[in-house]
Amino acid sequence: VLLYNESVTFSHSIVSKSQRLGQNISGLSPLVELFIFKISVFFSLISRALNVLLTFCTFVFNIVTSS
């Protein structure tokens, strides 16, 4: 669980950094902005998928240990 929390905070920091970077170079080109937006969406999807996977694994583990 700790490892998962670290990965979530890590992905969140990447997302916030990429958003900040996007704000800095927003004058550069809309394409770069779109690319950074896609990356941040990708990271949030990954963290959500990890969350679901972790919940599922915990659920299975509880069933296995209780029987």
RAVEN-V73974 format. One record per residue. N is the residue number from 1. RES is the residue in three letters. PSI is psi in radians with two decimals (999 if undefined). OMEGA is omega in radians with two decimals (NA if undefined). NEAR is the number of other ideal C-beta (glycine too) atoms within 8 Angstrom. Layout:
N&RES&PSI&OMEGA&NEAR  N&RES&PSI&OMEGA&NEAR
//
This chain:
1&VAL&-0.71&3.14&5  2&LEU&-0.76&3.12&5  3&LEU&-0.73&3.12&6  4&TYR&-0.79&3.13&10  5&ASN&-0.71&3.11&8  6&GLU&-0.71&-3.13&8  7&SER&-0.61&3.12&10  8&VAL&-0.82&3.14&11  9&THR&-0.60&3.09&8  10&PHE&-0.82&3.14&8  11&SER&-0.63&3.10&12  12&HIS&-0.69&3.13&9  13&SER&-0.64&3.09&8  14&ILE&-0.75&3.13&10  15&VAL&-0.82&-3.13&11  16&SER&-0.65&3.10&8  17&LYS&-0.76&-3.13&8  18&SER&-0.58&3.09&12  19&GLN&-0.70&3.11&10  20&ARG&-0.74&3.09&8  21&LEU&-0.70&3.12&9  22&GLY&-0.66&3.12&13  23&GLN&-0.64&-3.13&7  24&ASN&-0.68&-3.06&6  25&ILE&0.40&-3.13&10  26&SER&-0.47&3.10&7  27&GLY&-0.34&-3.07&3  28&LEU&-1.10&3.08&6  29&SER&2.53&3.13&6  30&PRO&-0.47&-3.13&5  31&LEU&-0.77&3.12&6  32&VAL&-0.72&3.12&10  33&GLU&-0.77&3.12&12  34&LEU&-0.74&3.13&8  35&PHE&-0.80&3.14&8  36&ILE&-0.67&3.09&12  37&PHE&-0.76&3.12&9  38&LYS&-0.68&3.11&8  39&ILE&-0.79&-3.12&9  40&SER&-0.64&3.07&13  41&VAL&-0.74&3.12&8  42&PHE&-0.79&3.14&8  43&PHE&-0.67&3.13&12  44&SER&-0.62&3.08&10  45&LEU&-0.71&3.11&8  46&ILE&-0.79&-3.13&9  47&SER&-0.60&3.08&12  48&ARG&-0.75&3.12&8  49&ALA&-0.71&3.08&8  50&LEU&-0.70&3.13&11  51&ASN&-0.82&3.13&10  52&VAL&-0.79&-3.14&8  53&LEU&-0.76&3.14&8  54&LEU&-0.76&3.12&10  55&THR&-0.79&3.14&8  56&PHE&-0.81&3.14&8  57&CYS&-0.70&3.11&8  58&THR&-0.74&3.12&8  59&PHE&-0.87&3.13&8  60&VAL&-0.77&3.14&8  61&PHE&-0.72&3.12&8  62&ASN&-0.71&3.12&8  63&ILE&-0.80&-3.11&8  64&VAL&-0.74&-3.09&7  65&THR&-0.48&-3.10&6  66&SER&-0.49&-3.10&5  67&SER&999&NA&4
//
